[in-house]
Every structure is written in structure tokens, then in C-alpha cells.
Amino acid sequence: MIYPSASSITSSVTGECAERLPRHPEPVWRLSWRQSPLLTREEALAAMELTELLRREPSGSGPAWTRACALGAALGIDVEDARIVLRERRRERGES
């Protein structure tokens, strides 16, 4: 589940987040796992959905993967690259 607030977007599924940069005009949201480009709030919400989908469906098949690919295309994020980055970040945190 995604938890948006005025300054951050967190998740119950993954340790990743999006944070709003203070005192900046839009786009002002930065993902914890992807420092650039900055995103609008709507893009950050979509990116967090993508992050959750890649955590839940790491195998690269099924409806969740189809949705992840659609979100990645809309955001300009290569889903395979994102999957690799997120997997490495989980390893660094000691998660499976």
C-alpha cells in the first residue's frame, strides 16, 4: 500500500520512498532509488506503484509485470534496469 503525504510517499511493500524537495517549483519529487529526473507528484505516485509492482512481481511475467511495463514506459523508466537497481538496494539493506 502506498502512503502519500505532503512531503513524502512511502510504501508498506518496499523500503523505497519519494520525497518532496522543499522550496522548489514543480517538479520537486525525487525517488530514493533514482535521483533524477525530478518528478511531479503524480509521476512520483506512479513511480512508487512501479516500485511496489517490481517488489511483488520480480519474475517478469503476469499482469503485474504488464502494468509495471506500462508505468515504466509512461515515466521513461527502463523496467529491467529498475528491477536490477531495486534488487541491489534490497540486498544492501539485508532484505531478500
OpenMM code with the backbone's topology and positions (N, CA, C; nanometers):
from openmm import Vec3, app, unit

residues = "MET ILE TYR PRO SER ALA SER SER ILE THR SER SER VAL THR GLY GLU CYS ALA GLU ARG LEU PRO ARG HIS PRO GLU PRO VAL TRP ARG LEU SER TRP ARG GLN SER PRO LEU LEU THR ARG GLU GLU ALA LEU ALA ALA MET GLU LEU THR GLU LEU LEU ARG ARG GLU PRO SER GLY SER GLY PRO ALA TRP THR ARG ALA CYS ALA LEU GLY ALA ALA LEU GLY ILE ASP VAL GLU ASP ALA ARG ILE VAL LEU ARG GLU ARG ARG ARG GLU ARG GLY GLU SER".split()
positions = [
    Vec3(0.0838, -0.1165, 0.0000),
    Vec3(0.0000, 0.0000, 0.0000),
    Vec3(0.0892, 0.1240, 0.0000),
    Vec3(0.0481, 0.2249, -0.0734),
    Vec3(0.1220, 0.3496, -0.0851),
    Vec3(0.0614, 0.4528, 0.0088),
    Vec3(0.1496, 0.5250, 0.0797),
    Vec3(0.1077, 0.6259, 0.1764),
    Vec3(0.1621, 0.7630, 0.1343),
    Vec3(0.0803, 0.8442, 0.0672),
    Vec3(0.1264, 0.9761, 0.0281),
    Vec3(0.1004, 1.0810, 0.1360),
    Vec3(0.1933, 1.1732, 0.1514),
    Vec3(0.1731, 1.2894, 0.2381),
    Vec3(0.2229, 1.4117, 0.1618),
    Vec3(0.2229, 1.5250, 0.2252),
    Vec3(0.2669, 1.6482, 0.1590),
    Vec3(0.4166, 1.6485, 0.1295),
    Vec3(0.4944, 1.5729, 0.2065),
    Vec3(0.6393, 1.5775, 0.1892),
    Vec3(0.7038, 1.4448, 0.1508),
    Vec3(0.6288, 1.3343, 0.1567),
    Vec3(0.6868, 1.2052, 0.1202),
    Vec3(0.5793, 1.1091, 0.0717),
    Vec3(0.6256, 1.0080, 0.0013),
    Vec3(0.5390, 0.8983, -0.0414),
    Vec3(0.6123, 0.7714, -0.0014),
    Vec3(0.5530, 0.6934, 0.0864),
    Vec3(0.6147, 0.5708, 0.1358),
    Vec3(0.5285, 0.4511, 0.0983),
    Vec3(0.5757, 0.3331, 0.1345),
    Vec3(0.5093, 0.2098, 0.0959),
    Vec3(0.5175, 0.1069, 0.2075),
    Vec3(0.4144, 0.0250, 0.2178),
    Vec3(0.4173, -0.0862, 0.3125),
    Vec3(0.4845, -0.2093, 0.2511),
    Vec3(0.5145, -0.2028, 0.1224),
    Vec3(0.5689, -0.3175, 0.0499),
    Vec3(0.7201, -0.3092, 0.0334),
    Vec3(0.7715, -0.1886, 0.0238),
    Vec3(0.9135, -0.1695, -0.0043),
    Vec3(0.9713, -0.0598, 0.0845),
    Vec3(1.0994, -0.0634, 0.1053),
    Vec3(1.1671, 0.0382, 0.1839),
    Vec3(1.1978, 0.1649, 0.1048),
    Vec3(1.1641, 0.1674, -0.0215),
    Vec3(1.1892, 0.2849, -0.1053),
    Vec3(1.0830, 0.3912, -0.0798),
    Vec3(1.1140, 0.5151, -0.1194),
    Vec3(1.0199, 0.6254, -0.0998),
    Vec3(1.0434, 0.7324, -0.2053),
    Vec3(0.9555, 0.8302, -0.2050),
    Vec3(0.9737, 0.9525, -0.2841),
    Vec3(0.9640, 1.0678, -0.1856),
    Vec3(1.0498, 1.1659, -0.2027),
    Vec3(1.0499, 1.2806, -0.1125),
    Vec3(1.0356, 1.4095, -0.1916),
    Vec3(0.9607, 1.5021, -0.1342),
    Vec3(0.9421, 1.6336, -0.1945),
    Vec3(1.0574, 1.7230, -0.1514),
    Vec3(1.1209, 1.7856, -0.2494),
    Vec3(1.2285, 1.8788, -0.2183),
    Vec3(1.1673, 2.0113, -0.1751),
    Vec3(1.2081, 2.0633, -0.0618),
    Vec3(1.1491, 2.1877, -0.0115),
    Vec3(1.1897, 2.3089, -0.0954),
    Vec3(1.1009, 2.4042, -0.1017),
    Vec3(1.1262, 2.5336, -0.1656),
    Vec3(1.1701, 2.5245, -0.3106),
    Vec3(1.1164, 2.4300, -0.3838),
    Vec3(1.1448, 2.4176, -0.5266),
    Vec3(1.0123, 2.4196, -0.6027),
    Vec3(1.0124, 2.4745, -0.7230),
    Vec3(0.8920, 2.4656, -0.8062),
    Vec3(0.8806, 2.3251, -0.8658),
    Vec3(0.7607, 2.2880, -0.9066),
    Vec3(0.7406, 2.1568, -0.9703),
    Vec3(0.8289, 2.1459, -1.0934),
    Vec3(0.8809, 2.0256, -1.1245),
    Vec3(0.8703, 1.9014, -1.0488),
    Vec3(0.9664, 1.9007, -0.9308),
    Vec3(0.9212, 1.8480, -0.8188),
    Vec3(1.0006, 1.8550, -0.6958),
    Vec3(1.0147, 1.7219, -0.6220),
    Vec3(0.9745, 1.6132, -0.6814),
    Vec3(0.9795, 1.4845, -0.6123),
    Vec3(1.0967, 1.4024, -0.6637),
    Vec3(1.1707, 1.3415, -0.5681),
    Vec3(1.2852, 1.2578, -0.6019),
    Vec3(1.2645, 1.1191, -0.5417),
    Vec3(1.2895, 1.0182, -0.6228),
    Vec3(1.2808, 0.8800, -0.5750),
    Vec3(1.4069, 0.8434, -0.4983),
    Vec3(1.3931, 0.7606, -0.3974),
    Vec3(1.5093, 0.7168, -0.3191),
    Vec3(1.6049, 0.6330, -0.4035),
    Vec3(1.5534, 0.5648, -0.5036),
    Vec3(1.6361, 0.4764, -0.5837),
    Vec3(1.6723, 0.5334, -0.7209),
    Vec3(1.6272, 0.6538, -0.7497),
    Vec3(1.6539, 0.7161, -0.8799),
    Vec3(1.6572, 0.8670, -0.8582),
    Vec3(1.7753, 0.9224, -0.8528),
    Vec3(1.7919, 1.0623, -0.8144),
    Vec3(1.7442, 1.1618, -0.9202),
    Vec3(1.7463, 1.1239, -1.0444),
    Vec3(1.6983, 1.2146, -1.1487),
    Vec3(1.6302, 1.1331, -1.2584),
    Vec3(1.5425, 1.1957, -1.3313),
    Vec3(1.4979, 1.3338, -1.3205),
    Vec3(1.3995, 1.3496, -1.2042),
    Vec3(1.3789, 1.4746, -1.1646),
    Vec3(1.2771, 1.5021, -1.0637),
    Vec3(1.1399, 1.4786, -1.1259),
    Vec3(1.0435, 1.4461, -1.0408),
    Vec3(0.9102, 1.4087, -1.0867),
    Vec3(0.8037, 1.5011, -1.0299),
    Vec3(0.6900, 1.5049, -1.0975),
    Vec3(0.5726, 1.5705, -1.0398),
    Vec3(0.5150, 1.4764, -0.9340),
    Vec3(0.4223, 1.5249, -0.8557),
    Vec3(0.3590, 1.4403, -0.7534),
    Vec3(0.2919, 1.3199, -0.8181),
    Vec3(0.2210, 1.3402, -0.9284),
    Vec3(0.1519, 1.2311, -0.9953),
    Vec3(0.2513, 1.1277, -1.0489),
    Vec3(0.3626, 1.1762, -1.1044),
    Vec3(0.4655, 1.0849, -1.1529),
    Vec3(0.5295, 1.0089, -1.0374),
    Vec3(0.5517, 1.0754, -0.9252),
    Vec3(0.6100, 1.0095, -0.8083),
    Vec3(0.5174, 0.9003, -0.7556),
    Vec3(0.3885, 0.9271, -0.7547),
    Vec3(0.2921, 0.8236, -0.7132),
    Vec3(0.2974, 0.7043, -0.8074),
    Vec3(0.3034, 0.7307, -0.9379),
    Vec3(0.3124, 0.6223, -1.0359),
    Vec3(0.4439, 0.5461, -1.0200),
    Vec3(0.5521, 0.6177, -0.9942),
    Vec3(0.6821, 0.5528, -0.9753),
    Vec3(0.6828, 0.4653, -0.8502),
    Vec3(0.6139, 0.5082, -0.7467),
    Vec3(0.6046, 0.4257, -0.6266),
    Vec3(0.5184, 0.3026, -0.6529),
    Vec3(0.4144, 0.3163, -0.7337),
    Vec3(0.3367, 0.1984, -0.7733),
    Vec3(0.4262, 0.1022, -0.8502),
    Vec3(0.5061, 0.1550, -0.9418),
    Vec3(0.6006, 0.0718, -1.0164),
    Vec3(0.6959, 0.0008, -0.9203),
    Vec3(0.7474, 0.0720, -0.8222),
    Vec3(0.8396, 0.0147, -0.7242),
    Vec3(0.7744, -0.1015, -0.6497),
    Vec3(0.6509, -0.0827, -0.6081),
    Vec3(0.5781, -0.1909, -0.5401),
    Vec3(0.5560, -0.3092, -0.6328),
    Vec3(0.5173, -0.2827, -0.7565),
    Vec3(0.4937, -0.3917, -0.8517),
    Vec3(0.6197, -0.4732, -0.8742),
    Vec3(0.7333, -0.4062, -0.8855),
    Vec3(0.8589, -0.4784, -0.9067),
    Vec3(0.9004, -0.5568, -0.7833),
    Vec3(0.8595, -0.5155, -0.6674),
    Vec3(0.8855, -0.5920, -0.5444),
    Vec3(0.7970, -0.7163, -0.5391),
    Vec3(0.6723, -0.6995, -0.5790),
    Vec3(0.5768, -0.8106, -0.5730),
    Vec3(0.5943, -0.9094, -0.6873),
    Vec3(0.6352, -0.8614, -0.8032),
    Vec3(0.6432, -0.9448, -0.9232),
    Vec3(0.7826, -0.9339, -0.9849),
    Vec3(0.8838, -0.9894, -0.9181),
    Vec3(1.0202, -0.9751, -0.9687),
    Vec3(1.0530, -1.0665, -1.0866),
    Vec3(0.9645, -1.1600, -1.1198),
    Vec3(0.9975, -1.2599, -1.2213),
    Vec3(0.9837, -1.2111, -1.3647),
    Vec3(0.9097, -1.1038, -1.3877),
    Vec3(0.8973, -1.0518, -1.5231),
    Vec3(0.7877, -1.1158, -1.6044),
    Vec3(0.6779, -1.1535, -1.5401),
    Vec3(0.5644, -1.2087, -1.6146),
    Vec3(0.4361, -1.1804, -1.5375),
    Vec3(0.3248, -1.1948, -1.6052),
    Vec3(0.1954, -1.1783, -1.5411),
    Vec3(0.1409, -1.0371, -1.5511),
    Vec3(0.0182, -1.0175, -1.5006),
    Vec3(-0.0475, -0.8869, -1.5113),
    Vec3(0.0263, -0.7747, -1.4382),
    Vec3(0.0888, -0.8064, -1.3257),
    Vec3(0.1637, -0.7036, -1.2528),
    Vec3(0.2821, -0.6554, -1.3370),
    Vec3(0.3458, -0.7479, -1.4058),
    Vec3(0.4588, -0.7109, -1.4921),
    Vec3(0.4106, -0.6258, -1.6095),
    Vec3(0.2970, -0.6589, -1.6652),
    Vec3(0.2393, -0.5794, -1.7744),
    Vec3(0.2120, -0.4374, -1.7274),
    Vec3(0.1540, -0.4226, -1.6082),
    Vec3(0.1277, -0.2911, -1.5518),
    Vec3(0.2589, -0.2172, -1.5238),
    Vec3(0.3590, -0.2882, -1.4713),
    Vec3(0.4890, -0.2272, -1.4447),
    Vec3(0.5508, -0.1741, -1.5740),
    Vec3(0.5416, -0.2497, -1.6813),
    Vec3(0.5969, -0.2058, -1.8093),
    Vec3(0.5242, -0.0822, -1.8617),
    Vec3(0.3932, -0.0776, -1.8427),
    Vec3(0.3162, 0.0396, -1.8859),
    Vec3(0.3557, 0.1629, -1.8049),
    Vec3(0.3700, 0.1474, -1.6737),
    Vec3(0.4121, 0.2592, -1.5899),
    Vec3(0.5533, 0.3042, -1.6264),
    Vec3(0.6420, 0.2091, -1.6447),
    Vec3(0.7792, 0.2418, -1.6823),
    Vec3(0.7843, 0.3191, -1.8126),
    Vec3(0.7072, 0.2762, -1.9113),
    Vec3(0.7044, 0.3459, -2.0394),
    Vec3(0.6531, 0.4890, -2.0228),
    Vec3(0.5489, 0.5063, -1.9439),
    Vec3(0.4921, 0.6398, -1.9223),
    Vec3(0.5897, 0.7317, -1.8497),
    Vec3(0.6725, 0.6739, -1.7628),
    Vec3(0.7672, 0.7525, -1.6831),
    Vec3(0.9063, 0.7625, -1.7459),
    Vec3(0.9290, 0.6899, -1.8546),
    Vec3(1.0618, 0.6885, -1.9146),
    Vec3(1.1629, 0.6093, -1.8331),
    Vec3(1.1137, 0.5065, -1.7636),
    Vec3(1.1985, 0.4217, -1.6802),
    Vec3(1.2088, 0.2845, -1.7447),
    Vec3(1.3311, 0.2387, -1.7697),
    Vec3(1.3519, 0.1037, -1.8205),
    Vec3(1.3242, 0.0067, -1.7059),
    Vec3(1.2237, -0.0758, -1.7218),
    Vec3(1.1776, -0.1623, -1.6132),
    Vec3(1.2833, -0.2656, -1.5744),
    Vec3(1.3550, -0.3192, -1.6703),
    Vec3(1.4616, -0.4152, -1.6385),
    Vec3(1.5717, -0.3488, -1.5563),
    Vec3(1.6116, -0.2282, -1.5961),
    Vec3(1.7133, -0.1554, -1.5188),
    Vec3(1.6621, -0.1260, -1.3778),
    Vec3(1.5373, -0.0831, -1.3677),
    Vec3(1.4781, -0.0538, -1.2366),
    Vec3(1.4771, -0.1787, -1.1496),
    Vec3(1.4423, -0.2911, -1.2071),
    Vec3(1.4383, -0.4164, -1.1317),
    Vec3(1.5758, -0.4509, -1.0754),
    Vec3(1.6799, -0.4305, -1.1552),
    Vec3(1.8158, -0.4597, -1.1110),
    Vec3(1.8573, -0.3653, -0.9977),
    Vec3(1.8306, -0.2363, -1.0151),
    Vec3(1.8656, -0.1368, -0.9126),
    Vec3(1.7929, -0.1670, -0.7822),
    Vec3(1.6638, -0.1939, -0.7909),
    Vec3(1.5858, -0.2205, -0.6702),
    Vec3(1.6300, -0.3494, -0.6013),
    Vec3(1.6625, -0.4511, -0.6775),
    Vec3(1.7114, -0.5768, -0.6190),
    Vec3(1.8425, -0.5529, -0.5444),
    Vec3(1.9332, -0.4749, -0.6038),
    Vec3(2.0610, -0.4458, -0.5388),
    Vec3(2.0402, -0.3644, -0.4118),
    Vec3(1.9479, -0.2686, -0.4137),
    Vec3(1.9204, -0.1888, -0.2938),
    Vec3(1.8624, -0.2762, -0.1818),
    Vec3(1.7787, -0.3735, -0.2180),
    Vec3(1.7252, -0.4658, -0.1159),
    Vec3(1.8388, -0.5466, -0.0543),
    Vec3(1.9313, -0.5936, -0.1386),
    Vec3(2.0462, -0.6693, -0.0865),
    Vec3(2.1297, -0.5846, 0.0090),
    Vec3(2.1513, -0.4577, -0.0285),
    Vec3(2.2295, -0.3690, 0.0577),
    Vec3(2.1649, -0.3486, 0.1933),
    Vec3(2.0304, -0.3525, 0.1975),
    Vec3(1.9573, -0.3361, 0.3245),
    Vec3(1.9419, -0.4691, 0.3978),
    Vec3(1.9883, -0.5779, 0.3370),
    Vec3(1.9775, -0.7080, 0.4001),
    Vec3(1.8404, -0.7723, 0.3844),
    Vec3(1.7646, -0.7265, 0.2855),
    Vec3(1.6316, -0.7841, 0.2599),
    Vec3(1.6440, -0.8925, 0.1542),
    Vec3(1.5497, -0.9832, 0.1522),
    Vec3(1.5516, -1.0884, 0.0495),
    Vec3(1.4826, -1.0446, -0.0756),
] * unit.nanometer
topology = app.Topology()
chain = topology.addChain("A")
for resn in residues:
    res = topology.addResidue(resn, chain)
    for name in ("N", "CA", "C"):
        topology.addAtom(name, app.Element.getBySymbol(name[0]), res)
